[in-house]
Each structure stands twice: as structure tokens, then as C-alpha cells.
Amino acid sequence: MYSCIKLYAKEKVRLRKTVKSINDEFGLLIGVSSVNNKLTLVTDNITDFQNIEDVKIEN
């Protein structure tokens, strides 16, 4: 769990520097959790997750 929260914080800082805004805090947590656990994220909402580094998305 700690590694997921650490990655969440790192990714949030990176996104704030590169993207104008973060639309969904929970979306960021979900996306980072999938990256941390080496899972593919299955969603119809690609726009909230596409900026997360190393995320694998299946639509």
C-alpha cells in the first residue's frame, strides 16, 4: 500500500507540472494502483487516465 501512495504522490506532482489540471483525484489513485500492481486498466473513460505515466489502458 505504501508504494502505491508514494507513486500517487510522485505522479500527482509530475502531472501538476505538465498538465494544467487533474480532473479526478480518485481516477489518479485508480490509475496509479493499476500501474503499481502491473495491471491493465479497462475503462471507457480514457481521458482521465491517459496522462498517467506507464498506465496500460484497454478500451
VENSUL-V49047 format. One line per field, one symbol per residue. ss: DSSP state (a for helix, b for strand, c for the rest). burial: I if it has 16 or more other C-alpha atoms within 10 Angstrom, else O. A space follows every 10 residues. Layout:
# VENSUL-V49047
ss->???
burial->???
This chain:
# VENSUL-V49047
ss->caaaaaaaaa aaaaaaaacc ccccaaaaaa aaaaaacccb bbcccaaacc cccccbbbc
burial->OOOIOOIIOO IIOOIOOOOO OOOOOOOIII IIIIIIOOOO IOOOOOOIIO IIOOIIIOO
